[in-house]
Amino acid sequence: MTRFRPLLVGVLAVLIVLGAGDVAAAAVRHATFGPRAAALRQTWARDQAQGVPAAELAPLRRSLQLASAQVGSWWAPSAWFGRQGTALSPLEARTAAVWHGAVQRMHGQAAAALTAWQRLVAADGHWLSAGVRAQVAAYPAALAGATTPAALQALAARWQRQLVTARAAATKAAAAAAR
């Protein structure tokens, strides 16, 4: 037994060093989870304020809540096996996808309203005032400058309201000219 004592002490020392390293790594992974989770929550609050529907962010919030419950503390199994960071990476990617999806949808609505305006000007522009035609000519730049879902949605709504009024005015002017 005394012959194996140095070997046992050496093996025990290696196990202690490896265990301490694992504990430190788990603590570091746990320490980075909190700030990344807080950054996600801030991003969602900003995105919602800029026009991303709350219903689209709700599944992300639920996923973070589940991940937070699974992570627990630094001694939880997910901390030891390094799954904390990977739990947030998909949420960060899904957050970006939700943002881009909202921007694309709202851009599509605004672009459709712009196209409707351009068609009205092409077909009945002679019945519209020069001021209205000049205003419509500035719409593509406004569309290019809108970068948030809320800004794009506001453009689409405003242009659609104005389009209804302009169509009515053009129809009225054409009817008056026909008399």
Residue frames as qw, qx, qy, qz and C-alpha x, y, z in Angstrom:
[[0.000, 0.885, 0.466, 0.000, 0.00, 0.00, 0.00],
 [0.303, -0.791, 0.099, 0.522, 2.81, 2.39, 0.76],
 [0.430, -0.056, 0.585, 0.686, 4.18, 1.78, -2.72],
 [0.145, 0.587, 0.649, 0.463, 0.95, 3.08, -4.24],
 [0.207, -0.764, -0.385, 0.475, 0.61, 6.02, -1.88],
 [0.149, -0.443, 0.249, 0.848, 2.55, 8.51, -4.11],
 [0.016, 0.192, 0.760, 0.621, 0.54, 7.34, -7.10],
 [0.150, -0.680, -0.717, 0.025, -2.75, 7.80, -5.22],
 [0.204, -0.691, -0.172, 0.672, -1.69, 11.25, -4.03],
 [0.126, -0.219, 0.492, 0.833, -0.76, 12.20, -7.60],
 [0.059, -0.406, -0.802, -0.434, -4.06, 10.94, -9.03],
 [0.202, -0.742, -0.572, 0.285, -5.98, 12.73, -6.27],
 [0.194, -0.550, 0.055, 0.811, -4.08, 15.97, -6.96],
 [0.042, 0.034, 0.645, 0.762, -4.88, 15.76, -10.68],
 [0.139, -0.576, -0.784, -0.182, -8.57, 15.15, -9.91],
 [0.215, -0.726, -0.373, 0.537, -8.67, 18.15, -7.57],
 [0.136, -0.373, 0.297, 0.869, -7.05, 20.41, -10.17],
 [0.045, -0.225, -0.757, -0.612, -9.43, 19.23, -12.89],
 [0.190, -0.664, -0.718, 0.085, -12.42, 19.64, -10.58],
 [0.189, -0.646, -0.171, 0.719, -11.39, 23.17, -9.62],
 [0.066, -0.159, 0.504, 0.846, -11.04, 24.03, -13.30],
 [0.117, -0.435, -0.812, -0.373, -14.51, 22.68, -14.01],
 [0.209, -0.718, -0.543, 0.382, -15.96, 24.64, -11.12],
 [0.150, -0.510, 0.098, 0.841, -14.31, 27.82, -12.38],
 [0.006, -0.052, -0.678, -0.733, -15.49, 27.22, -15.94],
 [0.153, -0.584, -0.790, -0.102, -19.04, 26.56, -14.72],
 [0.195, -0.699, -0.346, 0.594, -18.98, 29.77, -12.69],
 [0.089, -0.328, 0.343, 0.876, -17.77, 31.77, -15.71],
 [0.069, -0.275, -0.790, -0.544, -20.47, 30.28, -17.97],
 [0.193, -0.689, -0.682, 0.153, -23.10, 31.10, -15.39],
 [0.203, -0.601, -0.119, 0.764, -21.77, 34.64, -14.97],
 [0.022, -0.144, 0.498, 0.855, -22.08, 35.32, -18.71],
 [0.023, -0.468, -0.856, -0.218, -25.64, 33.96, -18.91],
 [0.097, -0.720, -0.500, 0.471, -27.15, 36.80, -16.85],
 [0.022, -0.566, 0.167, 0.807, -25.77, 39.71, -18.91],
 [0.022, 0.005, -0.771, -0.637, -26.66, 38.00, -22.21],
 [0.062, -0.559, -0.827, -0.003, -30.18, 37.32, -20.96],
 [0.062, -0.720, -0.293, 0.626, -30.51, 40.95, -19.85],
 [0.027, -0.354, 0.455, 0.816, -29.29, 42.12, -23.26],
 [0.028, -0.281, -0.868, -0.408, -31.95, 39.97, -24.93],
 [0.071, -0.698, -0.655, 0.279, -34.66, 41.46, -22.72],
 [0.059, -0.642, 0.023, 0.764, -33.46, 44.98, -23.60],
 [0.027, -0.111, 0.697, 0.708, -33.40, 44.12, -27.29],
 [0.037, -0.478, -0.861, -0.171, -36.98, 42.81, -27.09],
 [0.063, -0.744, -0.426, 0.510, -38.17, 45.94, -25.30],
 [0.038, -0.507, 0.311, 0.803, -36.50, 48.13, -27.95],
 [0.021, 0.079, 0.836, 0.543, -37.83, 45.99, -30.80],
 [0.019, -0.623, -0.779, 0.072, -41.37, 46.15, -29.41],
 [0.049, -0.734, -0.180, 0.653, -41.10, 49.92, -29.00],
 [0.030, 0.452, -0.494, -0.742, -39.99, 50.13, -32.64],
 [0.630, 0.267, -0.210, -0.698, -42.94, 48.18, -33.96],
 [0.326, 0.105, -0.935, -0.093, -42.31, 44.46, -33.56],
 [0.681, -0.411, -0.254, -0.550, -45.60, 42.94, -32.36],
 [0.415, -0.496, 0.634, -0.424, -45.52, 41.69, -28.75],
 [0.936, 0.048, 0.215, -0.274, -47.08, 38.41, -29.92],
 [0.789, 0.511, -0.312, 0.139, -43.98, 37.70, -32.01],
 [0.142, 0.607, -0.617, 0.481, -41.69, 38.33, -29.04],
 [0.741, -0.403, 0.251, -0.474, -43.75, 36.29, -26.56],
 [0.990, 0.038, -0.129, 0.039, -42.36, 32.87, -27.63],
 [0.532, 0.506, -0.418, 0.535, -38.82, 34.25, -27.27],
 [0.296, -0.575, 0.398, -0.650, -39.58, 35.51, -23.78],
 [0.918, -0.242, 0.102, -0.296, -41.03, 32.12, -22.81],
 [0.885, 0.276, -0.277, 0.251, -37.93, 30.36, -24.16],
 [0.231, 0.566, -0.471, 0.636, -35.67, 32.61, -22.11],
 [0.611, -0.478, 0.287, -0.562, -37.79, 31.97, -19.03],
 [0.995, -0.048, -0.040, -0.076, -37.42, 28.21, -19.54],
 [0.694, 0.436, -0.358, 0.448, -33.68, 28.52, -20.17],
 [0.098, -0.621, 0.422, -0.653, -33.28, 30.61, -17.01],
 [0.814, -0.366, 0.208, -0.400, -35.13, 27.99, -14.98],
 [0.975, 0.133, -0.136, 0.117, -32.96, 25.21, -16.40],
 [0.458, 0.591, -0.402, 0.529, -29.74, 27.09, -15.80],
 [0.708, -0.630, -0.302, 0.103, -30.44, 27.68, -12.12],
 [0.313, -0.900, 0.280, 0.117, -27.12, 28.48, -10.56],
 [0.244, 0.720, -0.639, -0.116, -23.48, 27.85, -11.32],
 [0.298, -0.284, 0.904, -0.119, -23.63, 24.35, -9.84],
 [0.787, 0.334, 0.273, -0.441, -26.54, 23.26, -12.08],
 [0.760, 0.042, 0.575, 0.300, -25.74, 20.52, -14.64],
 [0.535, 0.783, 0.245, 0.202, -26.21, 22.93, -17.55],
 [0.085, -0.951, 0.296, 0.022, -23.48, 25.14, -16.12],
 [0.618, -0.459, 0.612, 0.181, -21.12, 22.21, -15.76],
 [0.662, 0.191, 0.650, 0.321, -21.65, 20.92, -19.25],
 [0.195, -0.248, 0.319, 0.894, -21.57, 24.27, -21.01],
 [0.148, 0.523, 0.767, 0.341, -25.15, 24.45, -22.24],
 [0.050, -0.742, -0.367, 0.559, -25.84, 27.92, -20.90],
 [0.024, -0.490, 0.347, 0.799, -24.26, 29.77, -23.80],
 [0.016, -0.076, -0.840, -0.537, -25.84, 27.52, -26.36],
 [0.042, 0.610, 0.762, -0.213, -29.24, 28.09, -24.76],
 [0.054, 0.774, 0.160, -0.610, -29.00, 31.78, -25.60],
 [0.168, -0.285, 0.601, 0.728, -27.42, 31.59, -29.04],
 [0.089, 0.408, 0.821, 0.389, -30.60, 30.29, -30.72],
 [0.055, -0.810, -0.503, 0.295, -32.63, 32.97, -28.91],
 [0.146, -0.629, 0.195, 0.739, -30.29, 35.66, -30.21],
 [0.112, -0.023, 0.748, 0.653, -30.64, 34.29, -33.75],
 [0.012, 0.596, 0.794, 0.120, -34.43, 34.02, -33.44],
 [0.097, -0.766, -0.268, 0.576, -34.55, 37.60, -32.11],
 [0.082, -0.414, 0.444, 0.790, -32.75, 38.84, -35.21],
 [0.050, 0.223, 0.860, 0.455, -35.07, 36.78, -37.42],
 [0.013, -0.722, -0.660, 0.206, -38.18, 38.23, -35.74],
 [0.077, -0.694, 0.017, 0.716, -36.85, 41.77, -36.23],
 [0.053, -0.247, 0.641, 0.724, -36.00, 41.21, -39.89],
 [0.053, 0.412, 0.884, 0.215, -39.34, 39.50, -40.50],
 [0.001, 0.783, 0.478, -0.398, -41.24, 42.46, -39.03],
 [0.056, -0.594, 0.268, 0.756, -39.20, 44.92, -41.08],
 [0.075, -0.017, 0.809, 0.583, -39.80, 42.93, -44.27],
 [0.056, 0.584, 0.810, 0.004, -43.57, 42.63, -43.66],
 [0.006, -0.821, -0.276, 0.500, -43.99, 46.33, -42.95],
 [0.109, -0.444, 0.484, 0.746, -41.71, 47.25, -45.86],
 [0.123, 0.239, 0.873, 0.408, -43.96, 45.13, -48.08],
 [0.045, 0.757, 0.623, -0.192, -47.04, 47.01, -46.89],
 [0.054, -0.772, 0.043, 0.632, -45.43, 50.39, -47.46],
 [0.151, -0.244, 0.692, 0.662, -44.09, 49.32, -50.86],
 [0.150, 0.474, 0.843, 0.206, -47.59, 48.14, -51.85],
 [0.032, 0.851, 0.373, -0.367, -49.03, 51.53, -50.90],
 [0.129, -0.613, 0.362, 0.690, -46.28, 53.28, -52.87],
 [0.193, 0.059, 0.834, 0.513, -47.01, 51.09, -55.90],
 [0.125, 0.696, 0.706, -0.033, -50.70, 51.94, -55.66],
 [0.036, -0.831, -0.063, 0.552, -49.80, 55.64, -55.57],
 [0.176, -0.398, 0.600, 0.671, -47.51, 55.30, -58.56],
 [0.193, 0.344, 0.858, 0.330, -50.26, 53.54, -60.50],
 [0.074, 0.827, 0.496, -0.254, -52.74, 56.28, -59.61],
 [0.086, -0.736, 0.207, 0.638, -50.31, 58.98, -60.74],
 [0.203, -0.148, 0.769, 0.588, -49.59, 57.10, -63.98],
 [0.118, 0.471, 0.839, 0.243, -53.28, 56.54, -64.76],
 [0.084, -0.862, -0.474, -0.158, -54.96, 59.66, -63.37],
 [0.521, -0.293, -0.146, 0.788, -52.11, 62.00, -62.54],
 [0.092, 0.333, 0.294, 0.891, -53.54, 64.74, -64.72],
 [0.442, -0.684, -0.425, -0.396, -56.48, 64.92, -62.26],
 [0.678, -0.538, -0.291, 0.407, -54.12, 65.31, -59.27],
 [0.028, -0.995, 0.084, 0.039, -52.58, 68.59, -58.19],
 [0.557, 0.628, -0.437, 0.324, -48.92, 69.28, -58.86],
 [0.295, -0.615, 0.555, -0.477, -48.38, 69.31, -55.08],
 [0.899, -0.141, 0.328, -0.255, -49.77, 65.79, -54.72],
 [0.882, 0.434, -0.135, 0.128, -47.63, 64.52, -57.62],
 [0.242, 0.704, -0.511, 0.430, -44.53, 66.12, -56.07],
 [0.592, -0.479, 0.490, -0.424, -45.40, 64.57, -52.73],
 [0.977, 0.079, 0.167, -0.103, -45.70, 61.12, -54.32],
 [0.660, 0.630, -0.328, 0.244, -42.36, 61.64, -56.07],
 [0.065, -0.657, 0.596, -0.457, -40.74, 61.95, -52.61],
 [0.882, -0.283, 0.138, -0.351, -42.27, 58.69, -51.33],
 [0.911, 0.209, -0.304, 0.185, -39.50, 56.35, -52.55],
 [0.293, 0.512, -0.501, 0.633, -36.93, 58.31, -50.53],
 [0.544, -0.451, 0.326, -0.628, -39.20, 58.18, -47.49],
 [0.980, -0.060, -0.081, -0.170, -39.53, 54.43, -47.93],
 [0.734, 0.367, -0.409, 0.400, -35.77, 54.02, -48.20],
 [0.051, 0.530, -0.457, 0.712, -35.27, 56.09, -45.05],
 [0.750, -0.401, 0.137, -0.508, -37.71, 54.13, -42.90],
 [0.375, 0.405, -0.823, 0.137, -35.76, 51.47, -41.03],
 [0.199, -0.052, 0.832, -0.515, -38.07, 50.25, -38.27],
 [0.015, -0.406, -0.896, -0.181, -41.32, 48.31, -38.43],
 [0.012, -0.713, -0.504, 0.488, -43.15, 51.20, -36.74],
 [0.025, 0.551, -0.239, -0.799, -41.83, 53.79, -39.21],
 [0.044, 0.024, -0.822, -0.567, -42.69, 51.56, -42.16],
 [0.025, -0.526, -0.848, 0.063, -46.16, 50.84, -40.79],
 [0.018, 0.691, 0.268, -0.671, -46.77, 54.56, -40.26],
 [0.061, 0.355, -0.507, -0.783, -45.80, 55.29, -43.87],
 [0.052, -0.200, -0.915, -0.345, -48.05, 52.52, -45.19],
 [0.017, -0.632, -0.715, 0.299, -51.03, 53.69, -43.12],
 [0.030, 0.652, 0.040, -0.757, -50.57, 57.35, -44.04],
 [0.058, 0.251, -0.651, -0.714, -50.11, 56.61, -47.75],
 [0.026, -0.343, -0.921, -0.185, -53.15, 54.34, -47.82],
 [0.026, 0.704, 0.526, -0.477, -55.32, 57.01, -46.15],
 [0.047, 0.601, -0.210, -0.769, -54.06, 59.68, -48.54],
 [0.043, -0.041, 0.841, 0.538, -54.56, 57.36, -51.50],
 [0.081, 0.569, 0.815, -0.072, -58.25, 56.94, -50.69],
 [0.044, 0.783, 0.219, -0.580, -58.65, 60.72, -50.57],
 [0.031, -0.478, 0.511, 0.714, -56.65, 61.25, -53.79],
 [0.112, 0.197, 0.906, 0.357, -58.63, 58.61, -55.68],
 [0.089, 0.721, 0.646, -0.236, -61.88, 60.26, -54.60],
 [0.007, 0.747, -0.055, -0.662, -60.57, 63.67, -55.68],
 [0.074, -0.263, 0.721, 0.636, -59.40, 62.33, -59.06],
 [0.114, 0.412, 0.889, 0.161, -62.73, 60.61, -59.64],
 [0.060, 0.793, 0.429, -0.428, -64.59, 63.80, -58.70],
 [0.027, -0.628, 0.312, 0.712, -62.40, 65.92, -61.01],
 [0.100, -0.021, 0.850, 0.517, -62.87, 63.48, -63.89],
 [0.098, 0.599, 0.793, -0.046, -66.67, 63.47, -63.36],
 [0.031, 0.798, 0.187, -0.573, -66.77, 67.27, -63.26],
 [0.057, -0.457, 0.541, 0.704, -64.76, 67.49, -66.48],
 [0.141, 0.200, 0.912, 0.329, -67.09, 65.02, -68.20],
 [0.158, 0.691, 0.618, -0.339, -70.15, 67.26, -67.59]]
